[in-house]
Amino acid sequence: LAIVIDEYGGTAGMLTLEDIIEELVGNIQDEYDDEAPLVQQHTPGAYELDAAIRIDEANDLLPFALPESEDYETLGGLINVWAGRIPPEGDVVTLHDYECTILESSPRRVERVRLVARKPTT
């Protein structure tokens, strides 16, 4: 635990070990964090997903199948491989019959994605 002092000697904030670790490795889920569901359906054919979801798990939860490969294990990995980079927030990546809008992204990884089927699913 550390207290951060501003230029005038006043208290600017508090810094915890968790804050430092999260800056280094990304968000750490603990008992105080609200856990967002891995998949949320917004409208028919439109889903919001945690990019850390494994492709096989996403395929079990979605009415359509995402392409599987040995090059990636997660939706974020699929998007990175397909785009050839880590797309920034707001970027749109087209994957075959799906349009992926990057909702949240950091310099190290895609975090949250809106996935919309471009063709009606059966």
N, CA, C and O atoms as CSV, one atom per row, in Angstrom:
chain,resi,resn,atom,element,x,y,z
A,1,LEU,N,N,0.851,-1.174,0.000
A,1,LEU,CA,C,0.000,0.000,0.000
A,1,LEU,C,C,0.896,1.235,0.000
A,1,LEU,O,O,1.859,1.316,0.761
A,2,ALA,N,N,0.570,2.184,-0.853
A,2,ALA,CA,C,1.338,3.433,-0.910
A,2,ALA,C,C,0.370,4.592,-1.074
A,2,ALA,O,O,-0.664,4.461,-1.730
A,3,ILE,N,N,0.702,5.708,-0.485
A,3,ILE,CA,C,-0.070,6.936,-0.653
A,3,ILE,C,C,0.672,7.789,-1.674
A,3,ILE,O,O,1.877,8.007,-1.548
A,4,VAL,N,N,-0.038,8.265,-2.672
A,4,VAL,CA,C,0.560,9.087,-3.722
A,4,VAL,C,C,0.384,10.551,-3.333
A,4,VAL,O,O,-0.723,11.000,-3.035
A,5,ILE,N,N,1.489,11.284,-3.340
A,5,ILE,CA,C,1.506,12.695,-2.955
A,5,ILE,C,C,1.613,13.545,-4.217
A,5,ILE,O,O,2.405,13.237,-5.108
A,6,ASP,N,N,0.818,14.616,-4.297
A,6,ASP,CA,C,0.901,15.505,-5.461
A,6,ASP,C,C,2.020,16.522,-5.275
A,6,ASP,O,O,2.721,16.505,-4.264
A,7,GLU,N,N,2.184,17.400,-6.248
A,7,GLU,CA,C,3.289,18.364,-6.228
A,7,GLU,C,C,3.219,19.361,-5.075
A,7,GLU,O,O,4.221,19.995,-4.744
A,8,TYR,N,N,2.044,19.507,-4.460
A,8,TYR,CA,C,1.876,20.451,-3.352
A,8,TYR,C,C,1.971,19.779,-1.991
A,8,TYR,O,O,1.791,20.432,-0.963
A,9,GLY,N,N,2.250,18.484,-1.976
A,9,GLY,CA,C,2.359,17.757,-0.721
A,9,GLY,C,C,1.052,17.193,-0.226
A,9,GLY,O,O,1.004,16.590,0.846
A,10,GLY,N,N,-0.017,17.378,-0.989
A,10,GLY,CA,C,-1.321,16.829,-0.623
A,10,GLY,C,C,-1.462,15.394,-1.111
A,10,GLY,O,O,-0.677,14.922,-1.933
A,11,THR,N,N,-2.459,14.720,-0.600
A,11,THR,CA,C,-2.712,13.343,-1.001
A,11,THR,C,C,-3.406,13.321,-2.358
A,11,THR,O,O,-4.456,13.938,-2.542
A,12,ALA,N,N,-2.807,12.604,-3.305
A,12,ALA,CA,C,-3.381,12.489,-4.643
A,12,ALA,C,C,-4.132,11.178,-4.816
A,12,ALA,O,O,-5.005,11.073,-5.678
A,13,GLY,N,N,-3.807,10.187,-4.012
A,13,GLY,CA,C,-4.491,8.908,-4.137
A,13,GLY,C,C,-3.770,7.808,-3.395
A,13,GLY,O,O,-2.820,8.038,-2.648
A,14,MET,N,N,-4.259,6.599,-3.629
A,14,MET,CA,C,-3.707,5.434,-2.965
A,14,MET,C,C,-3.355,4.404,-4.034
A,14,MET,O,O,-4.076,4.263,-5.022
A,15,LEU,N,N,-2.271,3.697,-3.843
A,15,LEU,CA,C,-1.796,2.695,-4.783
A,15,LEU,C,C,-1.667,1.371,-4.045
A,15,LEU,O,O,-1.044,1.302,-2.985
A,16,THR,N,N,-2.259,0.320,-4.609
A,16,THR,CA,C,-2.165,-0.995,-3.982
A,16,THR,C,C,-1.291,-1.907,-4.832
A,16,THR,O,O,-0.981,-1.595,-5.982
A,17,LEU,N,N,-0.901,-3.025,-4.260
A,17,LEU,CA,C,-0.129,-4.021,-4.994
A,17,LEU,C,C,-0.938,-4.527,-6.191
A,17,LEU,O,O,-0.380,-4.772,-7.261
A,18,GLU,N,N,-2.253,-4.684,-6.009
A,18,GLU,CA,C,-3.109,-5.128,-7.112
A,18,GLU,C,C,-3.065,-4.132,-8.269
A,18,GLU,O,O,-3.031,-4.546,-9.428
A,19,ASP,N,N,-3.063,-2.826,-7.982
A,19,ASP,CA,C,-2.970,-1.807,-9.033
A,19,ASP,C,C,-1.700,-1.990,-9.856
A,19,ASP,O,O,-1.736,-1.925,-11.085
A,20,ILE,N,N,-0.581,-2.219,-9.180
A,20,ILE,CA,C,0.703,-2.382,-9.868
A,20,ILE,C,C,0.702,-3.647,-10.719
A,20,ILE,O,O,1.117,-3.614,-11.878
A,21,ILE,N,N,0.241,-4.755,-10.155
A,21,ILE,CA,C,0.214,-6.022,-10.889
A,21,ILE,C,C,-0.716,-5.924,-12.093
A,21,ILE,O,O,-0.379,-6.421,-13.168
A,22,GLU,N,N,-1.890,-5.287,-11.934
A,22,GLU,CA,C,-2.817,-5.144,-13.055
A,22,GLU,C,C,-2.223,-4.300,-14.178
A,22,GLU,O,O,-2.522,-4.543,-15.347
A,23,GLU,N,N,-1.394,-3.321,-13.851
A,23,GLU,CA,C,-0.721,-2.540,-14.893
A,23,GLU,C,C,0.256,-3.408,-15.673
A,23,GLU,O,O,0.452,-3.201,-16.870
A,24,LEU,N,N,0.867,-4.377,-15.003
A,24,LEU,CA,C,1.858,-5.237,-15.642
A,24,LEU,C,C,1.236,-6.379,-16.439
A,24,LEU,O,O,1.672,-6.661,-17.555
A,25,VAL,N,N,0.218,-7.041,-15.878
A,25,VAL,CA,C,-0.308,-8.259,-16.502
A,25,VAL,C,C,-1.756,-8.151,-16.971
A,25,VAL,O,O,-2.268,-9.096,-17.569
A,26,GLY,N,N,-2.420,-7.049,-16.723
A,26,GLY,CA,C,-3.820,-6.913,-17.111
A,26,GLY,C,C,-4.737,-7.128,-15.921
A,26,GLY,O,O,-4.278,-7.351,-14.800
A,27,ASN,N,N,-6.031,-7.059,-16.173
A,27,ASN,CA,C,-7.019,-7.131,-15.107
A,27,ASN,C,C,-6.962,-8.459,-14.365
A,27,ASN,O,O,-6.832,-9.520,-14.977
A,28,ILE,N,N,-7.059,-8.392,-13.045
A,28,ILE,CA,C,-7.098,-9.573,-12.188
A,28,ILE,C,C,-8.494,-9.641,-11.585
A,28,ILE,O,O,-8.936,-8.703,-10.922
A,29,GLN,N,N,-9.178,-10.742,-11.813
A,29,GLN,CA,C,-10.530,-10.922,-11.286
A,29,GLN,C,C,-10.437,-11.337,-9.820
A,29,GLN,O,O,-9.739,-12.298,-9.497
A,30,ASP,N,N,-11.120,-10.636,-8.939
A,30,ASP,CA,C,-11.164,-11.031,-7.538
A,30,ASP,C,C,-12.593,-10.946,-7.025
A,30,ASP,O,O,-13.513,-10.632,-7.780
A,31,GLU,N,N,-12.776,-11.228,-5.735
A,31,GLU,CA,C,-14.131,-11.298,-5.180
A,31,GLU,C,C,-14.861,-9.964,-5.180
A,31,GLU,O,O,-16.078,-9.938,-4.992
A,32,TYR,N,N,-14.156,-8.853,-5.385
A,32,TYR,CA,C,-14.790,-7.534,-5.372
A,32,TYR,C,C,-15.157,-7.034,-6.770
A,32,TYR,O,O,-15.868,-6.037,-6.903
A,33,ASP,N,N,-14.682,-7.713,-7.801
A,33,ASP,CA,C,-14.968,-7.307,-9.176
A,33,ASP,C,C,-16.238,-7.984,-9.670
A,33,ASP,O,O,-16.451,-9.173,-9.432
A,34,ASP,N,N,-17.083,-7.215,-10.364
A,34,ASP,CA,C,-18.246,-7.805,-11.013
A,34,ASP,C,C,-17.759,-8.493,-12.277
A,34,ASP,O,O,-17.071,-7.888,-13.099
A,35,GLU,N,N,-18.118,-9.758,-12.428
A,35,GLU,CA,C,-17.662,-10.518,-13.578
A,35,GLU,C,C,-18.685,-10.400,-14.707
A,35,GLU,O,O,-19.844,-10.784,-14.546
A,36,ALA,N,N,-18.253,-9.873,-15.834
A,36,ALA,CA,C,-19.128,-9.761,-16.998
A,36,ALA,C,C,-19.267,-11.150,-17.620
A,36,ALA,O,O,-18.302,-11.915,-17.636
A,37,PRO,N,N,-20.454,-11.487,-18.134
A,37,PRO,CA,C,-20.613,-12.792,-18.772
A,37,PRO,C,C,-19.725,-12.895,-20.013
A,37,PRO,O,O,-19.435,-11.891,-20.663
A,38,LEU,N,N,-19.298,-14.112,-20.333
A,38,LEU,CA,C,-18.443,-14.315,-21.502
A,38,LEU,C,C,-19.170,-13.972,-22.794
A,38,LEU,O,O,-18.568,-13.437,-23.725
A,39,VAL,N,N,-20.483,-14.284,-22.854
A,39,VAL,CA,C,-21.278,-14.019,-24.058
A,39,VAL,C,C,-22.603,-13.395,-23.646
A,39,VAL,O,O,-23.285,-13.901,-22.755
A,40,GLN,N,N,-22.967,-12.287,-24.300
A,40,GLN,CA,C,-24.276,-11.659,-24.103
A,40,GLN,C,C,-24.896,-11.458,-25.475
A,40,GLN,O,O,-24.261,-10.905,-26.373
A,41,GLN,N,N,-26.146,-11.909,-25.640
A,41,GLN,CA,C,-26.845,-11.660,-26.900
A,41,GLN,C,C,-27.597,-10.345,-26.776
A,41,GLN,O,O,-28.365,-10.152,-25.833
A,42,HIS,N,N,-27.377,-9.432,-27.734
A,42,HIS,CA,C,-28.064,-8.140,-27.721
A,42,HIS,C,C,-29.293,-8.171,-28.621
A,42,HIS,O,O,-30.376,-7.758,-28.208
A,43,THR,N,N,-29.135,-8.649,-29.823
A,43,THR,CA,C,-30.236,-8.832,-30.770
A,43,THR,C,C,-29.957,-10.138,-31.500
A,43,THR,O,O,-28.843,-10.655,-31.411
A,44,PRO,N,N,-30.934,-10.688,-32.219
A,44,PRO,CA,C,-30.642,-11.918,-32.960
A,44,PRO,C,C,-29.454,-11.709,-33.910
A,44,PRO,O,O,-29.464,-10.806,-34.747
A,45,GLY,N,N,-28.445,-12.549,-33.764
A,45,GLY,CA,C,-27.262,-12.462,-34.615
A,45,GLY,C,C,-26.205,-11.489,-34.133
A,45,GLY,O,O,-25.159,-11.368,-34.770
A,46,ALA,N,N,-26.444,-10.775,-33.004
A,46,ALA,CA,C,-25.467,-9.809,-32.477
A,46,ALA,C,C,-25.113,-10.182,-31.039
A,46,ALA,O,O,-25.991,-10.295,-30.184
A,47,TYR,N,N,-23.830,-10.371,-30.785
A,47,TYR,CA,C,-23.360,-10.832,-29.484
A,47,TYR,C,C,-22.195,-9.976,-29.008
A,47,TYR,O,O,-21.403,-9.482,-29.811
A,48,GLU,N,N,-22.101,-9.806,-27.698
A,48,GLU,CA,C,-20.942,-9.165,-27.093
A,48,GLU,C,C,-20.185,-10.253,-26.347
A,48,GLU,O,O,-20.762,-10.982,-25.542
A,49,LEU,N,N,-18.885,-10.357,-26.621
A,49,LEU,CA,C,-18.083,-11.427,-26.046
A,49,LEU,C,C,-16.821,-10.900,-25.389
A,49,LEU,O,O,-16.249,-9.895,-25.812
A,50,ASP,N,N,-16.401,-11.599,-24.348
A,50,ASP,CA,C,-15.088,-11.381,-23.757
A,50,ASP,C,C,-14.092,-12.000,-24.734
A,50,ASP,O,O,-14.237,-13.167,-25.098
A,51,ALA,N,N,-13.095,-11.252,-25.161
A,51,ALA,CA,C,-12.147,-11.739,-26.163
A,51,ALA,C,C,-11.273,-12.867,-25.630
A,51,ALA,O,O,-10.602,-13.543,-26.410
A,52,ALA,N,N,-11.266,-13.084,-24.311
A,52,ALA,CA,C,-10.480,-14.173,-23.729
A,52,ALA,C,C,-11.207,-15.511,-23.804
A,52,ALA,O,O,-10.654,-16.529,-23.388
A,53,ILE,N,N,-12.436,-15.534,-24.327
A,53,ILE,CA,C,-13.186,-16.786,-24.426
A,53,ILE,C,C,-12.483,-17.711,-25.418
A,53,ILE,O,O,-12.057,-17.284,-26.491
A,54,ARG,N,N,-12.372,-18.977,-25.042
A,54,ARG,CA,C,-11.773,-19.970,-25.943
A,54,ARG,C,C,-12.717,-20.192,-27.127
A,54,ARG,O,O,-13.937,-20.131,-26.975
A,55,ILE,N,N,-12.150,-20.446,-28.294
A,55,ILE,CA,C,-12.953,-20.643,-29.505
A,55,ILE,C,C,-13.908,-21.817,-29.332
A,55,ILE,O,O,-15.072,-21.714,-29.718
A,56,ASP,N,N,-13.449,-22.931,-28.761
A,56,ASP,CA,C,-14.339,-24.081,-28.587
A,56,ASP,C,C,-15.488,-23.761,-27.633
A,56,ASP,O,O,-16.606,-24.237,-27.832
A,57,GLU,N,N,-15.227,-22.964,-26.606
A,57,GLU,CA,C,-16.281,-22.558,-25.675
A,57,GLU,C,C,-17.267,-21.607,-26.363
A,57,GLU,O,O,-18.478,-21.725,-26.173
A,58,ALA,N,N,-16.751,-20.666,-27.162
A,58,ALA,CA,C,-17.621,-19.746,-27.910
A,58,ALA,C,C,-18.505,-20.531,-28.869
A,58,ALA,O,O,-19.691,-20.229,-29.006
A,59,ASN,N,N,-17.941,-21.532,-29.533
A,59,ASN,CA,C,-18.716,-22.335,-30.476
A,59,ASN,C,C,-19.820,-23.125,-29.781
A,59,ASN,O,O,-20.853,-23.405,-30.389
A,60,ASP,N,N,-19.615,-23.489,-28.509
A,60,ASP,CA,C,-20.666,-24.166,-27.745
A,60,ASP,C,C,-21.798,-23.210,-27.376
A,60,ASP,O,O,-22.946,-23.633,-27.240
A,61,LEU,N,N,-21.482,-21.918,-27.211
A,61,LEU,CA,C,-22.470,-20.940,-26.747
A,61,LEU,C,C,-23.148,-20.160,-27.869
A,61,LEU,O,O,-24.230,-19.609,-27.667
A,62,LEU,N,N,-22.533,-20.106,-29.043
A,62,LEU,CA,C,-23.080,-19.346,-30.170
A,62,LEU,C,C,-23.827,-20.271,-31.125
A,62,LEU,O,O,-23.519,-21.461,-31.191
A,63,PRO,N,N,-24.812,-19.743,-31.873
A,63,PRO,CA,C,-25.544,-20.578,-32.831
A,63,PRO,C,C,-24.785,-20.777,-34.144
A,63,PRO,O,O,-25.310,-21.398,-35.068
A,64,PHE,N,N,-23.578,-20.269,-34.238
A,64,PHE,CA,C,-22.728,-20.454,-35.419
A,64,PHE,C,C,-21.318,-20.759,-34.931
A,64,PHE,O,O,-20.983,-20.506,-33.774
A,65,ALA,N,N,-20.505,-21.298,-35.815
A,65,ALA,CA,C,-19.159,-21.713,-35.414
A,65,ALA,C,C,-18.106,-20.735,-35.910
A,65,ALA,O,O,-18.117,-20.323,-37.070
A,66,LEU,N,N,-17.200,-20.374,-35.016
A,66,LEU,CA,C,-16.038,-19.572,-35.385
A,66,LEU,C,C,-14.947,-20.520,-35.872
A,66,LEU,O,O,-14.876,-21.660,-35.413
A,67,PRO,N,N,-14.098,-20.071,-36.791
A,67,PRO,CA,C,-13.053,-20.962,-37.313
A,67,PRO,C,C,-12.019,-21.306,-36.241
A,67,PRO,O,O,-11.580,-20.438,-35.486
A,68,GLU,N,N,-11.638,-22.584,-36.183
A,68,GLU,CA,C,-10.632,-23.042,-35.230
A,68,GLU,C,C,-9.308,-23.245,-35.954
A,68,GLU,O,O,-9.281,-23.570,-37.141
A,69,SER,N,N,-8.206,-23.048,-35.224
A,69,SER,CA,C,-6.871,-23.201,-35.801
A,69,SER,C,C,-5.873,-23.449,-34.681
A,69,SER,O,O,-6.142,-23.135,-33.521
A,70,GLU,N,N,-4.729,-24.008,-35.027
A,70,GLU,CA,C,-3.656,-24.184,-34.053
A,70,GLU,C,C,-2.927,-22.872,-33.787
A,70,GLU,O,O,-2.113,-22.799,-32.867
A,71,ASP,N,N,-3.204,-21.835,-34.577
A,71,ASP,CA,C,-2.526,-20.545,-34.442
A,71,ASP,C,C,-3.070,-19.698,-33.297
A,71,ASP,O,O,-2.428,-18.724,-32.905
A,72,TYR,N,N,-4.229,-20.038,-32.753
A,72,TYR,CA,C,-4.850,-19.261,-31.680
A,72,TYR,C,C,-5.783,-20.153,-30.888
A,72,TYR,O,O,-6.218,-21.199,-31.371
A,73,GLU,N,N,-6.092,-19.733,-29.661
A,73,GLU,CA,C,-7.016,-20.476,-28.801
A,73,GLU,C,C,-8.245,-19.665,-28.436
A,73,GLU,O,O,-9.287,-20.231,-28.105
A,74,THR,N,N,-8.134,-18.321,-28.493
A,74,THR,CA,C,-9.211,-17.451,-28.023
A,74,THR,C,C,-9.754,-16.590,-29.159
A,74,THR,O,O,-9.160,-16.508,-30.235
A,75,LEU,N,N,-10.888,-15.953,-28.900
A,75,LEU,CA,C,-11.461,-15.029,-29.870
A,75,LEU,C,C,-10.507,-13.871,-30.132
A,75,LEU,O,O,-10.347,-13.446,-31.277
A,76,GLY,N,N,-9.871,-13.357,-29.078
A,76,GLY,CA,C,-8.895,-12.285,-29.250
A,76,GLY,C,C,-7.736,-12.718,-30.131
A,76,GLY,O,O,-7.268,-11.948,-30.970
A,77,GLY,N,N,-7.272,-13.949,-29.943
A,77,GLY,CA,C,-6.201,-14.488,-30.784
A,77,GLY,C,C,-6.631,-14.617,-32.229
A,77,GLY,O,O,-5.862,-14.298,-33.136
A,78,LEU,N,N,-7.859,-15.084,-32.458
A,78,LEU,CA,C,-8.405,-15.181,-33.815
A,78,LEU,C,C,-8.414,-13.814,-34.484
A,78,LEU,O,O,-7.996,-13.682,-35.635
A,79,ILE,N,N,-8.883,-12.804,-33.776
A,79,ILE,CA,C,-8.944,-11.449,-34.337
A,79,ILE,C,C,-7.537,-10.920,-34.623
A,79,ILE,O,O,-7.306,-10.316,-35.670
A,80,ASN,N,N,-6.600,-11.141,-33.703
A,80,ASN,CA,C,-5.221,-10.684,-33.910
A,80,ASN,C,C,-4.596,-11.343,-35.135
A,80,ASN,O,O,-3.946,-10.674,-35.938
A,81,VAL,N,N,-4.790,-12.654,-35.280
A,81,VAL,CA,C,-4.232,-13.373,-36.433
A,81,VAL,C,C,-4.887,-12.880,-37.717
A,81,VAL,O,O,-4.202,-12.626,-38.708
A,82,TRP,N,N,-6.200,-12.747,-37.702
A,82,TRP,CA,C,-6.937,-12.336,-38.899
A,82,TRP,C,C,-6.566,-10.910,-39.315
A,82,TRP,O,O,-6.392,-10.634,-40.502
A,83,ALA,N,N,-6.444,-10.007,-38.339
A,83,ALA,CA,C,-6.128,-8.602,-38.635
A,83,ALA,C,C,-4.628,-8.387,-38.861
A,83,ALA,O,O,-4.228,-7.407,-39.490
A,84,GLY,N,N,-3.798,-9.305,-38.347
A,84,GLY,CA,C,-2.358,-9.150,-38.475
A,84,GLY,C,C,-1.772,-8.158,-37.484
A,84,GLY,O,O,-0.625,-7.736,-37.629
A,85,ARG,N,N,-2.552,-7.784,-36.477
A,85,ARG,CA,C,-2.129,-6.813,-35.468
A,85,ARG,C,C,-3.133,-6.850,-34.327
A,85,ARG,O,O,-4.122,-7.580,-34.394
A,86,ILE,N,N,-2.890,-6.071,-33.285
A,86,ILE,CA,C,-3.873,-5.922,-32.209
A,86,ILE,C,C,-4.714,-4.702,-32.561
A,86,ILE,O,O,-4.240,-3.572,-32.444
A,87,PRO,N,N,-5.960,-4.912,-32.993
A,87,PRO,CA,C,-6.782,-3.776,-33.415
A,87,PRO,C,C,-7.157,-2.873,-32.241
A,87,PRO,O,O,-7.418,-3.365,-31.143
A,88,PRO,N,N,-7.188,-1.564,-32.460
A,88,PRO,CA,C,-7.569,-0.635,-31.392
A,88,PRO,C,C,-9.082,-0.609,-31.183
A,88,PRO,O,O,-9.842,-1.110,-32.012
A,89,GLU,N,N,-9.505,-0.024,-30.074
A,89,GLU,CA,C,-10.922,0.166,-29.775
A,89,GLU,C,C,-11.611,0.868,-30.931
A,89,GLU,O,O,-11.076,1.826,-31.489
A,90,GLY,N,N,-12.806,0.391,-31.296
A,90,GLY,CA,C,-13.575,1.014,-32.362
A,90,GLY,C,C,-13.287,0.450,-33.740
A,90,GLY,O,O,-14.044,0.698,-34.678
A,91,ASP,N,N,-12.209,-0.303,-33.879
A,91,ASP,CA,C,-11.855,-0.904,-35.165
A,91,ASP,C,C,-12.864,-1.998,-35.504
A,91,ASP,O,O,-13.435,-2.617,-34.606
A,92,VAL,N,N,-13.084,-2.236,-36.793
A,92,VAL,CA,C,-13.980,-3.292,-37.247
A,92,VAL,C,C,-13.169,-4.271,-38.085
A,92,VAL,O,O,-12.483,-3.879,-39.029
A,93,VAL,N,N,-13.256,-5.552,-37.729
A,93,VAL,CA,C,-12.543,-6.611,-38.439
A,93,VAL,C,C,-13.585,-7.569,-38.987
A,93,VAL,O,O,-14.472,-8.004,-38.252
A,94,THR,N,N,-13.492,-7.901,-40.266
A,94,THR,CA,C,-14.425,-8.833,-40.887
A,94,THR,C,C,-13.811,-10.227,-40.892
A,94,THR,O,O,-12.712,-10.429,-41.408
A,95,LEU,N,N,-14.530,-11.186,-40.314
A,95,LEU,CA,C,-14.112,-12.587,-40.279
A,95,LEU,C,C,-15.142,-13.405,-41.036
A,95,LEU,O,O,-16.224,-13.669,-40.510
A,96,HIS,N,N,-14.837,-13.801,-42.233
A,96,HIS,CA,C,-15.760,-14.584,-43.055
A,96,HIS,C,C,-17.150,-13.943,-43.047
A,96,HIS,O,O,-17.361,-12.905,-43.674
A,97,ASP,N,N,-18.091,-14.561,-42.340
A,97,ASP,CA,C,-19.474,-14.080,-42.318
A,97,ASP,C,C,-19.793,-13.259,-41.069
A,97,ASP,O,O,-20.965,-13.040,-40.764
A,98,TYR,N,N,-18.776,-12.804,-40.345
A,98,TYR,CA,C,-18.986,-12.085,-39.096
A,98,TYR,C,C,-18.248,-10.757,-39.127
A,98,TYR,O,O,-17.166,-10.640,-39.701
A,99,GLU,N,N,-18.848,-9.772,-38.504
A,99,GLU,CA,C,-18.212,-8.464,-38.359
A,99,GLU,C,C,-17.903,-8.272,-36.877
A,99,GLU,O,O,-18.806,-8.325,-36.041
A,100,CYS,N,N,-16.640,-8.050,-36.552
A,100,CYS,CA,C,-16.203,-7.875,-35.166
A,100,CYS,C,C,-15.864,-6.418,-34.927
A,100,CYS,O,O,-14.962,-5.876,-35.566
A,101,THR,N,N,-16.576,-5.780,-34.016
A,101,THR,CA,C,-16.257,-4.419,-33.601
A,101,THR,C,C,-15.523,-4.515,-32.274
A,101,THR,O,O,-16.016,-5.138,-31.334
A,102,ILE,N,N,-14.357,-3.906,-32.191
A,102,ILE,CA,C,-13.553,-3.957,-30.973
A,102,ILE,C,C,-14.124,-2.935,-29.992
A,102,ILE,O,O,-14.039,-1.729,-30.223
A,103,LEU,N,N,-14.705,-3.424,-28.896
A,103,LEU,CA,C,-15.317,-2.555,-27.890
A,103,LEU,C,C,-14.301,-2.079,-26.861
A,103,LEU,O,O,-14.345,-0.928,-26.426
A,104,GLU,N,N,-13.391,-2.959,-26.474
A,104,GLU,CA,C,-12.336,-2.609,-25.516
A,104,GLU,C,C,-11.047,-3.268,-25.967
A,104,GLU,O,O,-11.029,-4.436,-26.356
A,105,SER,N,N,-9.973,-2.502,-25.910
A,105,SER,CA,C,-8.671,-3.014,-26.319
A,105,SER,C,C,-7.585,-2.292,-25.536
A,105,SER,O,O,-7.741,-1.129,-25.165
A,106,SER,N,N,-6.496,-2.987,-25.290
A,106,SER,CA,C,-5.319,-2.373,-24.670
A,106,SER,C,C,-4.170,-2.540,-25.659
A,106,SER,O,O,-4.330,-3.231,-26.664
A,107,PRO,N,N,-3.032,-1.933,-25.404
A,107,PRO,CA,C,-1.904,-2.125,-26.326
A,107,PRO,C,C,-1.448,-3.583,-26.426
A,107,PRO,O,O,-0.783,-3.960,-27.391
A,108,ARG,N,N,-1.806,-4.408,-25.426
A,108,ARG,CA,C,-1.363,-5.805,-25.410
A,108,ARG,C,C,-2.391,-6.804,-25.915
A,108,ARG,O,O,-2.028,-7.903,-26.334
A,109,ARG,N,N,-3.686,-6.437,-25.882
A,109,ARG,CA,C,-4.687,-7.437,-26.283
A,109,ARG,C,C,-6.055,-6.815,-26.516
A,109,ARG,O,O,-6.360,-5.731,-26.018
A,110,VAL,N,N,-6.870,-7.528,-27.287
A,110,VAL,CA,C,-8.281,-7.184,-27.453
A,110,VAL,C,C,-8.994,-7.728,-26.220
A,110,VAL,O,O,-8.706,-8.843,-25.783
A,111,GLU,N,N,-9.923,-6.951,-25.651
A,111,GLU,CA,C,-10.569,-7.368,-24.410
A,111,GLU,C,C,-12.053,-7.686,-24.567
A,111,GLU,O,O,-12.532,-8.658,-23.984
A,112,ARG,N,N,-12.788,-6.893,-25.337
A,112,ARG,CA,C,-14.231,-7.101,-25.493
A,112,ARG,C,C,-14.594,-6.829,-26.944
A,112,ARG,O,O,-14.066,-5.901,-27.557
A,113,VAL,N,N,-15.508,-7.646,-27.500
A,113,VAL,CA,C,-15.834,-7.605,-28.926
A,113,VAL,C,C,-17.339,-7.707,-29.125
A,113,VAL,O,O,-18.015,-8.449,-28.412
A,114,ARG,N,N,-17.864,-6.963,-30.094
A,114,ARG,CA,C,-19.243,-7.171,-30.558
A,114,ARG,C,C,-19.136,-7.960,-31.853
A,114,ARG,O,O,-18.466,-7.535,-32.795
A,115,LEU,N,N,-19.791,-9.097,-31.896
A,115,LEU,CA,C,-19.744,-9.994,-33.048
A,115,LEU,C,C,-21.131,-10.032,-33.671
A,115,LEU,O,O,-22.107,-10.385,-33.010
A,116,VAL,N,N,-21.214,-9.667,-34.944
A,116,VAL,CA,C,-22.497,-9.638,-35.645
A,116,VAL,C,C,-22.397,-10.536,-36.868
A,116,VAL,O,O,-21.482,-10.394,-37.680
A,117,ALA,N,N,-23.345,-11.462,-36.995
A,117,ALA,CA,C,-23.397,-12.320,-38.175
A,117,ALA,C,C,-23.880,-11.489,-39.354
A,117,ALA,O,O,-24.926,-10.845,-39.278
A,118,ARG,N,N,-23.121,-11.503,-40.443
A,118,ARG,CA,C,-23.488,-10.718,-41.623
A,118,ARG,C,C,-24.580,-11.402,-42.424
A,118,ARG,O,O,-25.289,-10.746,-43.187
A,119,LYS,N,N,-24.726,-12.701,-42.265
A,119,LYS,CA,C,-25.801,-13.454,-42.905
A,119,LYS,C,C,-26.725,-13.960,-41.800
A,119,LYS,O,O,-26.266,-14.217,-40.687
A,120,PRO,N,N,-28.010,-14.106,-42.086
A,120,PRO,CA,C,-28.895,-14.666,-41.055
A,120,PRO,C,C,-28.449,-16.069,-40.680
A,120,PRO,O,O,-28.084,-16.861,-41.549
A,121,THR,N,N,-28.478,-16.385,-39.374
A,121,THR,CA,C,-28.124,-17.728,-38.918
A,121,THR,C,C,-29.378,-18.581,-38.865
A,121,THR,O,O,-30.481,-18.075,-38.657
A,122,THR,N,N,-29.197,-19.872,-39.053
A,122,THR,CA,C,-30.354,-20.775,-39.027
A,122,THR,C,C,-30.413,-21.547,-37.750
A,122,THR,O,O,-31.323,-22.354,-37.559
